Amino acid sequence: SQQGEEDPQALSIQEGENATMNCSYKTSINNLQWYRQNSGRGLVHLILIRSNEREKHSGRLRVTLDTSKKSSSLLITASRAADTASYFCATDEGGGADGLTFGKGTHLIIQP
Amino acid sequence: SQTIHQWPATLVQPVGSPLSLECTVEGTSNPNLYWYRQAAGRGLQLLFYSVGIGQISSEVPQNLSASRPQDRQFILSSKKLLLSDSGFYLCAWRALREGTEAFFGQGTRLTVV
């Protein structure tokens, strides 16, 4: 069943602007992860934030996690045309091997 | 370093024909292995996962089956494809310990005609 729900479903911005995507989930989690998918390709892991962390940075990526609101956000700063892709959040409830639960994704288009 | 191979990249099959998609992992031992399906414009649906050779857990009842004949080999099969089996199939692996990321293959675009 779907756990994470990304918002917005689609986002189009100009190159150089910041892009913010949000993810809401329903159950308690061990960690939350963000992935990127270029059209017709597999997913690539971007960043993992644990339930006891509130913010994490990796290059131009900034992820926040609010476990009280069961939500996370992914910020891409100074966007580039190459950032055009779909972005998915995935929740890991821990304690089992049954994999991550993915949202439907946000399709991000960076206009040059 | 670890790599994951999934093939074929694209496949067009007639309704009623069999299916076999293969996924192999290199550079790691005893990985958890997963098959996901992605419908157009949607998220990933977990189909099967495996924690070891011969151990398969099914998440969604359907026309598909999975097998793990070797530690780093995961196969998705069907005896008779349906139109509704069309989609983008992704294989992935994770390390056994908690709190790890998933590594995905490049996916197989299956079109059943």
gemmi code that builds the backbone of each chain (N, CA, C; Angstrom):
import gemmi

chains = {
    "A": [
        ("SER", (0.852, -1.191, 0.000), (0.000, 0.000, 0.000), (0.886, 1.239, 0.000)),
        ("GLN", (0.366, 2.343, -0.509), (1.127, 3.568, -0.614), (1.257, 4.187, 0.763)),
        ("GLN", (2.447, 4.588, 1.133), (2.669, 5.230, 2.423), (2.940, 6.701, 2.201)),
        ("GLY", (4.012, 6.997, 1.446), (4.356, 8.387, 1.229), (3.533, 8.978, 0.101)),
        ("GLU", (3.205, 10.238, 0.268), (2.499, 10.961, -0.775), (3.247, 12.256, -1.022)),
        ("GLU", (3.768, 12.425, -2.239), (4.514, 13.633, -2.548), (3.580, 14.737, -3.017)),
        ("ASP", (4.042, 15.925, -2.776), (3.289, 17.109, -3.179), (4.303, 18.181, -3.564)),
        ("PRO", (4.193, 18.838, -4.708), (3.143, 18.639, -5.704), (3.407, 17.410, -6.579)),
        ("GLN", (2.453, 17.053, -7.424), (2.668, 15.952, -8.349), (3.605, 16.360, -9.463)),
        ("ALA", (3.545, 17.642, -9.835), (4.427, 18.161, -10.875), (4.838, 19.571, -10.513)),
        ("LEU", (6.067, 19.926, -10.901), (6.613, 21.230, -10.566), (7.518, 21.671, -11.703)),
        ("SER", (7.274, 22.895, -12.188), (8.093, 23.434, -13.262), (8.646, 24.784, -12.818)),
        ("ILE", (9.964, 24.901, -12.822), (10.593, 26.145, -12.380), (11.710, 26.526, -13.343)),
        ("GLN", (12.208, 27.741, -13.189), (13.306, 28.202, -14.019), (14.638, 27.756, -13.432)),
        ("GLU", (15.580, 27.525, -14.305), (16.930, 27.173, -13.873), (17.467, 28.235, -12.917)),
        ("GLY", (18.101, 27.777, -11.869), (18.637, 28.705, -10.876), (17.731, 28.889, -9.675)),
        ("GLU", (16.440, 28.631, -9.835), (15.512, 28.735, -8.711), (15.643, 27.504, -7.815)),
        ("ASN", (15.050, 27.631, -6.628), (15.027, 26.502, -5.708), (13.751, 25.695, -5.910)),
        ("ALA", (13.855, 24.389, -5.747), (12.696, 23.501, -5.890), (12.437, 22.823, -4.558)),
        ("THR", (11.206, 22.864, -4.117), (10.825, 22.212, -2.865), (9.726, 21.205, -3.124)),
        ("MET", (9.956, 20.003, -2.642), (8.975, 18.925, -2.758), (8.672, 18.400, -1.364)),
        ("ASN", (7.437, 18.036, -1.158), (7.005, 17.586, 0.157), (6.511, 16.149, 0.109)),
        ("CYS", (6.611, 15.510, 1.259), (6.183, 14.114, 1.367), (5.472, 13.940, 2.695)),
        ("SER", (4.299, 13.331, 2.662), (3.599, 13.008, 3.902), (3.442, 11.496, 3.986)),
        ("TYR", (3.458, 10.989, 5.208), (3.321, 9.553, 5.395), (2.414, 9.278, 6.572)),
        ("LYS", (2.096, 8.009, 6.784), (1.022, 7.706, 7.725), (1.456, 6.992, 8.991)),
        ("THR", (2.484, 6.145, 8.913), (2.831, 5.342, 10.081), (4.194, 5.753, 10.627)),
        ("SER", (4.553, 5.198, 11.763), (5.874, 5.469, 12.328), (6.955, 4.880, 11.437)),
        ("ILE", (8.070, 5.566, 11.380), (9.134, 5.138, 10.485), (10.467, 5.051, 11.209)),
        ("ASN", (11.353, 4.273, 10.646), (12.741, 4.173, 11.109), (13.578, 5.229, 10.399)),
        ("ASN", (13.323, 5.399, 9.105), (13.996, 6.431, 8.331), (13.168, 6.745, 7.106)),
        ("LEU", (13.494, 7.843, 6.459), (12.829, 8.263, 5.228), (13.916, 8.555, 4.212)),
        ("GLN", (13.670, 8.151, 2.973), (14.686, 8.303, 1.942), (14.088, 9.014, 0.732)),
        ("TRP", (14.937, 9.709, 0.026), (14.543, 10.348, -1.220), (15.337, 9.738, -2.365)),
        ("TYR", (14.619, 9.519, -3.473), (15.210, 8.938, -4.673), (14.875, 9.798, -5.876)),
        ("ARG", (15.724, 9.674, -6.866), (15.527, 10.383, -8.125), (15.405, 9.347, -9.232)),
        ("GLN", (14.529, 9.626, -10.208), (14.378, 8.741, -11.345), (14.344, 9.560, -12.625)),
        ("ASN", (15.333, 9.353, -13.453), (15.296, 9.936, -14.791), (14.338, 9.104, -15.639)),
        ("SER", (13.776, 9.723, -16.643), (12.746, 9.094, -17.450), (13.195, 7.746, -17.981)),
        ("GLY", (12.401, 6.704, -17.692), (12.682, 5.383, -18.219), (13.866, 4.677, -17.603)),
        ("ARG", (14.328, 5.155, -16.457), (15.490, 4.544, -15.811), (15.142, 4.073, -14.408)),
        ("GLY", (16.104, 3.428, -13.769), (15.914, 3.000, -12.390), (16.035, 4.167, -11.432)),
        ("LEU", (15.707, 3.920, -10.182), (15.792, 4.963, -9.163), (17.196, 5.014, -8.592)),
        ("VAL", (17.595, 6.230, -8.232), (18.903, 6.452, -7.629), (18.701, 7.091, -6.267)),
        ("HIS", (19.337, 6.523, -5.265), (19.217, 7.044, -3.912), (19.903, 8.400, -3.791)),
        ("LEU", (19.205, 9.347, -3.144), (19.777, 10.680, -2.945), (20.234, 10.894, -1.510)),
        ("ILE", (19.330, 10.629, -0.580), (19.629, 10.981, 0.804), (18.714, 10.196, 1.735)),
        ("LEU", (19.210, 9.875, 2.904), (18.454, 9.153, 3.928), (18.474, 9.982, 5.198)),
        ("ILE", (17.316, 10.131, 5.811), (17.239, 10.854, 7.080), (16.572, 9.932, 8.098)),
        ("ARG", (17.184, 9.797, 9.248), (16.675, 8.885, 10.264), (15.609, 9.585, 11.102)),
        ("SER", (14.830, 8.800, 11.797), (13.692, 9.361, 12.530), (14.118, 10.287, 13.663)),
        ("ASN", (15.348, 10.166, 14.115), (15.813, 11.050, 15.189), (16.567, 12.276, 14.655)),
        ("GLU", (16.572, 12.438, 13.343), (17.198, 13.608, 12.725), (16.121, 14.567, 12.232)),
        ("ARG", (16.432, 15.834, 12.213), (15.470, 16.829, 11.764), (15.850, 17.443, 10.429)),
        ("GLU", (17.141, 17.467, 10.133), (17.588, 18.088, 8.892), (18.887, 17.417, 8.455)),
        ("LYS", (19.027, 17.346, 7.127), (20.246, 16.758, 6.592), (20.581, 17.430, 5.266)),
        ("HIS", (21.880, 17.588, 5.014), (22.314, 18.246, 3.792), (23.221, 17.305, 3.007)),
        ("SER", (23.132, 17.433, 1.679), (24.069, 16.734, 0.805), (24.205, 17.553, -0.456)),
        ("GLY", (25.320, 18.268, -0.577), (25.512, 19.130, -1.743), (24.417, 20.176, -1.841)),
        ("ARG", (23.690, 20.194, -2.951), (22.593, 21.174, -3.134), (21.259, 20.662, -2.574)),
        ("LEU", (21.288, 19.532, -1.924), (20.063, 18.944, -1.372), (19.966, 19.229, 0.123)),
        ("ARG", (18.735, 19.569, 0.537), (18.464, 19.723, 1.958), (17.162, 18.996, 2.249)),
        ("VAL", (17.206, 18.102, 3.204), (16.023, 17.335, 3.578), (15.668, 17.651, 5.015)),
        ("THR", (14.397, 17.839, 5.260), (13.907, 18.003, 6.624), (12.913, 16.892, 6.932)),
        ("LEU", (12.794, 16.604, 8.211), (11.860, 15.576, 8.656), (11.156, 16.070, 9.909)),
        ("ASP", (9.850, 16.024, 9.891), (9.036, 16.382, 11.055), (8.187, 15.162, 11.401)),
        ("THR", (8.650, 14.391, 12.374), (7.937, 13.154, 12.702), (6.606, 13.435, 13.388)),
        ("SER", (6.472, 14.593, 14.022), (5.187, 14.918, 14.669), (4.108, 15.174, 13.630)),
        ("LYS", (4.512, 15.703, 12.490), (3.568, 15.959, 11.408), (3.613, 14.863, 10.353)),
        ("LYS", (4.511, 13.904, 10.530), (4.699, 12.835, 9.557), (4.906, 13.421, 8.163)),
        ("SER", (5.890, 14.286, 8.081), (6.150, 14.917, 6.792), (7.640, 15.166, 6.617)),
        ("SER", (8.024, 15.271, 5.350), (9.407, 15.547, 4.994), (9.409, 16.474, 3.787)),
        ("SER", (10.478, 17.216, 3.637), (10.610, 18.042, 2.447), (12.002, 17.867, 1.866)),
        ("LEU", (12.071, 17.981, 0.552), (13.337, 17.946, -0.177), (13.491, 19.272, -0.893)),
        ("LEU", (14.571, 19.958, -0.602), (14.872, 21.229, -1.243), (16.090, 21.044, -2.126)),
        ("ILE", (15.945, 21.430, -3.384), (17.084, 21.455, -4.306), (17.386, 22.914, -4.576)),
        ("THR", (18.558, 23.349, -4.198), (18.909, 24.756, -4.395), (19.616, 24.955, -5.736)),
        ("ALA", (19.497, 26.172, -6.245), (20.170, 26.546, -7.499), (19.979, 25.472, -8.563)),
        ("SER", (18.734, 25.225, -8.913), (18.410, 24.102, -9.797), (19.086, 24.236, -11.162)),
        ("ARG", (19.320, 23.082, -11.754), (19.942, 22.990, -13.067), (19.041, 22.182, -13.991)),
        ("ALA", (19.203, 22.340, -15.276), (18.385, 21.580, -16.222), (18.534, 20.079, -15.997)),
        ("ALA", (19.724, 19.664, -15.577), (19.979, 18.240, -15.345), (19.243, 17.693, -14.128)),
        ("ASP", (18.648, 18.571, -13.322), (17.859, 18.113, -12.176), (16.466, 17.650, -12.599)),
        ("THR", (16.110, 17.879, -13.859), (14.812, 17.431, -14.359), (14.696, 15.923, -14.198)),
        ("ALA", (13.686, 15.494, -13.438), (13.520, 14.069, -13.110), (12.282, 13.948, -12.242)),
        ("SER", (11.950, 12.705, -11.890), (10.922, 12.463, -10.886), (11.608, 12.149, -9.562)),
        ("TYR", (11.024, 12.668, -8.497), (11.615, 12.494, -7.173), (10.598, 11.775, -6.280)),
        ("PHE", (11.082, 10.755, -5.590), (10.215, 9.921, -4.766), (10.722, 9.904, -3.332)),
        ("CYS", (9.779, 9.966, -2.412), (10.141, 9.671, -1.038), (9.790, 8.221, -0.752)),
        ("ALA", (10.512, 7.636, 0.155), (10.287, 6.239, 0.520), (10.462, 6.102, 2.017)),
        ("THR", (9.534, 5.423, 2.635), (9.611, 5.245, 4.078), (10.053, 3.823, 4.412)),
        ("ASP", (10.829, 3.747, 5.469), (11.326, 2.476, 5.971), (10.801, 2.337, 7.393)),
        ("GLU", (9.888, 1.405, 7.573), (9.284, 1.251, 8.892), (10.166, 0.449, 9.827)),
        ("GLY", (11.221, -0.155, 9.276), (12.165, -0.893, 10.098), (11.616, -2.211, 10.580)),
        ("GLY", (12.503, -3.033, 11.070), (12.100, -4.278, 11.711), (11.794, -5.400, 10.763)),
        ("GLY", (11.893, -5.156, 9.472), (11.568, -6.234, 8.549), (12.293, -6.084, 7.241)),
        ("ALA", (12.152, -7.060, 6.388), (12.866, -7.049, 5.113), (11.946, -6.711, 3.964)),
        ("ASP", (10.724, -6.267, 4.294), (9.746, -6.086, 3.220), (9.882, -4.786, 2.468)),
        ("GLY", (11.034, -4.197, 2.513), (11.337, -3.128, 1.573), (10.796, -1.773, 1.964)),
        ("LEU", (11.087, -0.834, 1.107), (10.650, 0.535, 1.281), (9.281, 0.731, 0.652)),
        ("THR", (8.542, 1.679, 1.185), (7.240, 2.031, 0.628), (7.360, 3.387, -0.028)),
        ("PHE", (7.084, 3.415, -1.326), (7.306, 4.618, -2.122), (6.027, 5.407, -2.336)),
        ("GLY", (6.191, 6.728, -2.442), (5.101, 7.591, -2.852), (4.995, 7.602, -4.370)),
        ("LYS", (4.074, 8.422, -4.873), (3.832, 8.481, -6.312), (4.799, 9.401, -7.035)),
        ("GLY", (5.511, 10.208, -6.298), (6.549, 11.022, -6.902), (6.129, 12.417, -7.308)),
        ("THR", (7.120, 13.276, -7.408), (6.956, 14.629, -7.955), (7.781, 14.720, -9.219)),
        ("HIS", (7.126, 15.111, -10.314), (7.860, 15.272, -11.558), (8.353, 16.709, -11.641)),
        ("LEU", (9.649, 16.884, -11.608), (10.267, 18.210, -11.605), (10.829, 18.524, -12.983)),
        ("ILE", (10.439, 19.670, -13.503), (10.964, 20.137, -14.787), (11.681, 21.447, -14.540)),
        ("ILE", (12.943, 21.503, -14.945), (13.728, 22.723, -14.821), (13.833, 23.340, -16.214)),
        ("GLN", (13.254, 24.511, -16.357), (13.270, 25.207, -17.635), (14.587, 25.971, -17.795)),
        ("PRO", (15.310, 25.735, -18.895), (16.606, 26.422, -19.066), (16.434, 27.912, -19.354)),
    ],
    "B": [
        ("SER", (32.963, -2.719, -5.794), (31.710, -2.011, -5.582), (30.549, -2.891, -6.061)),
        ("GLN", (29.390, -2.565, -5.522), (28.224, -3.378, -5.858), (27.560, -2.861, -7.125)),
        ("THR", (27.090, -3.789, -7.943), (26.325, -3.414, -9.125), (25.145, -4.356, -9.256)),
        ("ILE", (24.144, -3.875, -9.948), (22.948, -4.679, -10.181), (22.617, -4.636, -11.657)),
        ("HIS", (22.373, -5.792, -12.207), (22.077, -5.907, -13.635), (20.665, -6.433, -13.803)),
        ("GLN", (19.940, -5.820, -14.700), (18.566, -6.237, -14.961), (18.375, -6.246, -16.473)),
        ("TRP", (17.798, -7.314, -16.962), (17.558, -7.381, -18.409), (16.340, -8.240, -18.724)),
        ("PRO", (15.731, -7.995, -19.923), (16.124, -7.002, -20.914), (15.624, -5.610, -20.537)),
        ("ALA", (16.031, -4.611, -21.266), (15.603, -3.244, -21.003), (14.174, -3.024, -21.499)),
        ("THR", (13.844, -3.588, -22.617), (12.482, -3.482, -23.145), (12.049, -4.848, -23.659)),
        ("LEU", (10.747, -5.060, -23.594), (10.204, -6.349, -24.004), (8.774, -6.156, -24.461)),
        ("VAL", (8.470, -6.686, -25.626), (7.103, -6.683, -26.124), (6.683, -8.137, -26.274)),
        ("GLN", (5.627, -8.501, -25.571), (5.199, -9.892, -25.543), (3.709, -9.988, -25.843)),
        ("PRO", (3.279, -11.021, -26.553), (1.846, -11.193, -26.790), (1.142, -11.722, -25.549)),
        ("VAL", (-0.122, -11.408, -25.451), (-0.957, -11.953, -24.378), (-0.886, -13.476, -24.407)),
        ("GLY", (-0.753, -14.063, -23.234), (-0.715, -15.516, -23.132), (0.669, -16.122, -23.221)),
        ("SER", (1.650, -15.304, -23.538), (3.019, -15.825, -23.646), (3.680, -15.825, -22.262)),
        ("PRO", (4.749, -16.613, -22.086), (5.439, -16.625, -20.791), (6.396, -15.443, -20.662)),
        ("LEU", (6.826, -15.234, -19.418), (7.732, -14.127, -19.132), (8.846, -14.590, -18.204)),
        ("SER", (10.038, -14.095, -18.459), (11.142, -14.311, -17.527), (12.039, -13.085, -17.554)),
        ("LEU", (12.069, -12.378, -16.432), (12.965, -11.233, -16.266), (14.010, -11.621, -15.235)),
        ("GLU", (15.249, -11.281, -15.515), (16.319, -11.695, -14.625), (17.062, -10.496, -14.046)),
        ("CYS", (17.487, -10.676, -12.829), (18.218, -9.638, -12.112), (19.367, -10.301, -11.370)),
        ("THR", (20.565, -9.756, -11.493), (21.693, -10.288, -10.745), (22.431, -9.148, -10.058)),
        ("VAL", (22.978, -9.458, -8.920), (23.707, -8.484, -8.114), (25.147, -8.948, -7.992)),
        ("GLU", (26.060, -8.002, -8.050), (27.482, -8.308, -7.879), (28.046, -7.486, -6.733)),
        ("GLY", (29.037, -8.041, -6.066), (29.774, -7.273, -5.077), (29.181, -7.263, -3.690)),
        ("THR", (28.197, -8.096, -3.437), (27.633, -8.186, -2.098), (27.120, -9.605, -1.882)),
        ("SER", (26.975, -9.964, -0.625), (26.475, -11.307, -0.309), (25.197, -11.211, 0.494)),
        ("ASN", (24.325, -12.185, 0.275), (23.094, -12.291, 1.031), (22.277, -11.002, 1.046)),
        ("PRO", (22.077, -10.403, -0.126), (21.263, -9.181, -0.140), (19.781, -9.505, -0.023)),
        ("ASN", (18.998, -8.553, 0.458), (17.546, -8.629, 0.284), (17.273, -8.185, -1.147)),
        ("LEU", (16.425, -8.933, -1.840), (16.132, -8.631, -3.238), (14.652, -8.319, -3.411)),
        ("TYR", (14.359, -7.415, -4.332), (12.995, -6.924, -4.502), (12.636, -6.794, -5.974)),
        ("TRP", (11.373, -7.070, -6.278), (10.788, -6.731, -7.571), (9.673, -5.720, -7.325)),
        ("TYR", (9.769, -4.584, -8.032), (8.737, -3.560, -7.999), (8.142, -3.415, -9.400)),
        ("ARG", (6.903, -2.946, -9.427), (6.286, -2.551, -10.703), (5.857, -1.095, -10.589)),
        ("GLN", (6.074, -0.370, -11.676), (5.716, 1.034, -11.703), (4.778, 1.281, -12.875)),
        ("ALA", (3.553, 1.654, -12.577), (2.627, 2.031, -13.636), (2.945, 3.461, -14.061)),
        ("ALA", (2.529, 3.836, -15.248), (2.846, 5.146, -15.799), (2.405, 6.255, -14.851)),
        ("GLY", (3.336, 7.143, -14.508), (3.012, 8.289, -13.672), (2.673, 7.954, -12.233)),
        ("ARG", (3.049, 6.773, -11.807), (2.713, 6.377, -10.445), (3.949, 5.914, -9.691)),
        ("GLY", (3.749, 5.663, -8.439), (4.853, 5.195, -7.607), (5.146, 3.726, -7.819)),
        ("LEU", (5.992, 3.203, -6.980), (6.416, 1.820, -7.101), (5.567, 0.918, -6.222)),
        ("GLN", (5.150, -0.174, -6.791), (4.390, -1.173, -6.059), (5.285, -2.380, -5.827)),
        ("LEU", (5.482, -2.753, -4.583), (6.299, -3.914, -4.271), (5.549, -5.187, -4.644)),
        ("LEU", (6.185, -6.022, -5.472), (5.578, -7.277, -5.897), (6.071, -8.454, -5.065)),
        ("PHE", (7.380, -8.597, -4.983), (7.990, -9.722, -4.272), (9.255, -9.251, -3.577)),
        ("TYR", (9.596, -9.928, -2.488), (10.904, -9.725, -1.900), (11.434, -11.059, -1.417)),
        ("SER", (12.761, -11.087, -1.258), (13.421, -12.334, -0.870), (14.571, -12.026, 0.077)),
        ("VAL", (14.628, -12.767, 1.162), (15.708, -12.587, 2.134), (16.766, -13.674, 2.003)),
        ("GLY", (16.549, -14.651, 1.130), (17.532, -15.701, 0.948), (17.134, -16.638, -0.168)),
        ("ILE", (18.037, -17.538, -0.511), (17.789, -18.489, -1.594), (16.509, -19.270, -1.320)),
        ("GLY", (15.640, -19.297, -2.323), (14.409, -20.059, -2.205), (13.342, -19.437, -1.333)),
        ("GLN", (13.623, -18.282, -0.728), (12.656, -17.618, 0.159), (12.033, -16.438, -0.566)),
        ("ILE", (10.749, -16.569, -0.872), (10.039, -15.543, -1.621), (8.798, -15.134, -0.841)),
        ("SER", (8.619, -13.823, -0.703), (7.399, -13.296, -0.101), (6.674, -12.468, -1.146)),
        ("SER", (5.381, -12.715, -1.271), (4.572, -12.009, -2.261), (3.736, -10.953, -1.559)),
        ("GLU", (3.772, -9.750, -2.116), (3.021, -8.651, -1.524), (1.658, -8.465, -2.171)),
        ("VAL", (1.563, -8.848, -3.421), (0.329, -8.590, -4.160), (-0.039, -9.837, -4.949)),
        ("PRO", (-1.218, -10.385, -4.716), (-1.624, -11.554, -5.515), (-1.791, -11.163, -6.977)),
        ("GLN", (-1.263, -11.963, -7.856), (-1.281, -11.570, -9.248), (-0.876, -12.740, -10.136)),
        ("ASN", (-0.660, -12.404, -11.390), (-0.332, -13.375, -12.411), (1.167, -13.647, -12.488)),
        ("LEU", (1.926, -13.167, -11.532), (3.371, -13.267, -11.599), (3.899, -14.115, -10.458)),
        ("SER", (5.109, -14.620, -10.631), (5.797, -15.348, -9.573), (7.261, -14.951, -9.586)),
        ("ALA", (7.958, -15.240, -8.508), (9.374, -14.907, -8.418), (10.128, -16.102, -7.870)),
        ("SER", (11.405, -16.162, -8.219), (12.253, -17.230, -7.708), (13.647, -16.683, -7.458)),
        ("ARG", (14.331, -17.301, -6.517), (15.706, -16.917, -6.202), (16.529, -18.197, -6.166)),
        ("PRO", (17.011, -18.627, -7.326), (17.753, -19.880, -7.386), (19.170, -19.774, -6.837)),
        ("GLN", (19.724, -18.580, -6.838), (21.062, -18.345, -6.290), (21.031, -17.102, -5.425)),
        ("ASP", (22.058, -16.943, -4.609), (22.071, -15.852, -3.637), (21.870, -14.486, -4.284)),
        ("ARG", (22.469, -14.287, -5.461), (22.440, -12.966, -6.074), (21.673, -12.944, -7.385)),
        ("GLN", (20.717, -13.846, -7.515), (19.910, -13.914, -8.723), (18.439, -13.935, -8.353)),
        ("PHE", (17.673, -13.068, -8.997), (16.241, -12.947, -8.703), (15.504, -12.930, -10.029)),
        ("ILE", (14.513, -13.772, -10.168), (13.830, -13.933, -11.442), (12.339, -13.676, -11.261)),
        ("LEU", (11.778, -12.910, -12.174), (10.338, -12.645, -12.193), (9.743, -13.372, -13.387)),
        ("SER", (8.695, -14.126, -13.149), (8.144, -14.980, -14.201), (6.637, -14.891, -14.275)),
        ("SER", (6.153, -15.315, -15.424), (4.718, -15.520, -15.602), (4.536, -16.653, -16.602)),
        ("LYS", (3.525, -17.462, -16.385), (3.252, -18.540, -17.338), (2.448, -18.021, -18.523)),
        ("LYS", (1.541, -17.076, -18.230), (0.692, -16.521, -19.296), (0.453, -15.049, -19.009)),
        ("LEU", (1.022, -14.181, -19.816), (0.901, -12.745, -19.586), (-0.499, -12.236, -19.909)),
        ("LEU", (-0.901, -11.236, -19.129), (-2.145, -10.514, -19.362), (-1.815, -9.098, -19.815)),
        ("LEU", (-2.767, -8.448, -20.450), (-2.559, -7.051, -20.855), (-2.198, -6.190, -19.640)),
        ("SER", (-2.824, -6.489, -18.517), (-2.611, -5.693, -17.305), (-1.224, -5.885, -16.699)),
        ("ASP", (-0.442, -6.821, -17.228), (0.920, -7.003, -16.738), (1.891, -5.989, -17.335)),
        ("SER", (1.437, -5.223, -18.299), (2.297, -4.184, -18.882), (2.720, -3.197, -17.811)),
        ("GLY", (3.961, -2.753, -17.910), (4.456, -1.784, -16.935), (5.964, -1.753, -16.943)),
        ("PHE", (6.489, -1.006, -15.994), (7.934, -0.860, -15.840), (8.336, -1.635, -14.599)),
        ("TYR", (9.175, -2.647, -14.760), (9.549, -3.534, -13.670), (10.966, -3.214, -13.214)),
        ("LEU", (11.091, -3.084, -11.931), (12.380, -2.707, -11.354), (12.823, -3.728, -10.324)),
        ("CYS", (14.067, -4.126, -10.434), (14.686, -5.000, -9.444), (15.539, -4.123, -8.530)),
        ("ALA", (15.622, -4.487, -7.282), (16.423, -3.711, -6.339), (17.004, -4.631, -5.271)),
        ("TRP", (18.079, -4.158, -4.639), (18.632, -4.892, -3.508), (18.947, -3.929, -2.369)),
        ("ARG", (18.916, -4.472, -1.162), (19.315, -3.746, 0.026), (20.174, -4.668, 0.869)),
        ("ALA", (21.058, -4.085, 1.627), (21.835, -4.869, 2.577), (20.915, -5.373, 3.676)),
        ("LEU", (21.327, -6.416, 4.337), (20.487, -7.073, 5.316), (20.211, -6.195, 6.543)),
        ("ARG", (21.164, -5.337, 6.901), (21.002, -4.557, 8.122), (19.983, -3.434, 7.890)),
        ("GLU", (19.426, -2.936, 8.986), (18.406, -1.901, 8.898), (18.984, -0.554, 8.504)),
        ("GLY", (18.123, 0.295, 8.011), (18.510, 1.671, 7.747), (19.423, 1.846, 6.561)),
        ("THR", (19.249, 1.016, 5.554), (20.098, 1.141, 4.372), (19.257, 1.530, 3.166)),
        ("GLU", (19.940, 2.058, 2.162), (19.238, 2.461, 0.963), (19.096, 1.282, 0.013)),
        ("ALA", (18.220, 1.450, -0.968), (18.013, 0.445, -1.999), (18.775, 0.850, -3.260)),
        ("PHE", (19.260, -0.157, -3.956), (19.962, 0.059, -5.220), (19.143, -0.616, -6.307)),
        ("PHE", (18.841, 0.144, -7.334), (17.930, -0.317, -8.370), (18.649, -0.660, -9.668)),
        ("GLY", (18.081, -1.646, -10.365), (18.480, -1.903, -11.731), (17.881, -0.840, -12.647)),
        ("GLN", (18.197, -0.957, -13.911), (17.756, 0.053, -14.864), (16.318, -0.137, -15.330)),
        ("GLY", (15.716, -1.233, -14.941), (14.312, -1.432, -15.257), (14.076, -2.140, -16.575)),
        ("THR", (12.905, -2.784, -16.662), (12.453, -3.432, -17.892), (11.085, -2.878, -18.240)),
        ("ARG", (10.981, -2.322, -19.429), (9.687, -1.841, -19.918), (9.004, -2.990, -20.628)),
        ("LEU", (7.946, -3.515, -20.014), (7.200, -4.634, -20.585), (5.899, -4.134, -21.183)),
        ("THR", (5.707, -4.446, -22.437), (4.451, -4.130, -23.105), (3.827, -5.435, -23.569)),
        ("VAL", (2.637, -5.698, -23.066), (1.911, -6.905, -23.464), (0.887, -6.491, -24.520)),
        ("VAL", (0.952, -7.143, -25.678), (0.081, -6.733, -26.791), (-0.875, -7.851, -27.186)),
    ],
}
model = gemmi.Model(1)
for chain_id, residues in chains.items():
    chain = gemmi.Chain(chain_id)
    for i, (resn, *xyz) in enumerate(residues, 1):
        res = gemmi.Residue()
        res.name, res.seqid = resn, gemmi.SeqId(i, " ")
        for name, pos in zip(("N", "CA", "C"), xyz):
            atom = gemmi.Atom()
            atom.name, atom.element = name, gemmi.Element(name[0])
            atom.pos, atom.b_iso = gemmi.Position(*pos), 0.0
            res.add_atom(atom)
        chain.add_residue(res)
    model.add_chain(chain)
structure = gemmi.Structure()
structure.add_model(model)
structure.setup_entities()
